[in-house]
């Protein structure tokens, strides 16, 4: 379940506190915290990632995990906002990486 952020009333750039941020090679379409709302103090900057995390448009965490596993990757989550900050390689059963 996505965290719904407060937002600047009438902000034309965001959807519930998030703005489109392009298409990531592995995540597909992604969102990030709305910079306009941050600049206008409607959203606090994440103390852990500085709002640099990405939020994929996937419908569920399960589908996202399955999708990334095809590439041998697992997401690294920000502990403050639970956005994706990076990827790590998935280890196979022999202790190596995929």
Secondary structure, 3 states (H helix, E strand, C coil): CCCCCCCCCCCCCCECCEEEEEEECCCEEEEEECHHHHHCCCCCCCCCCCCCCEEECCCCHHHHHHHHHCCCEEEEECCCCCCEEEEEECECCCCCEC
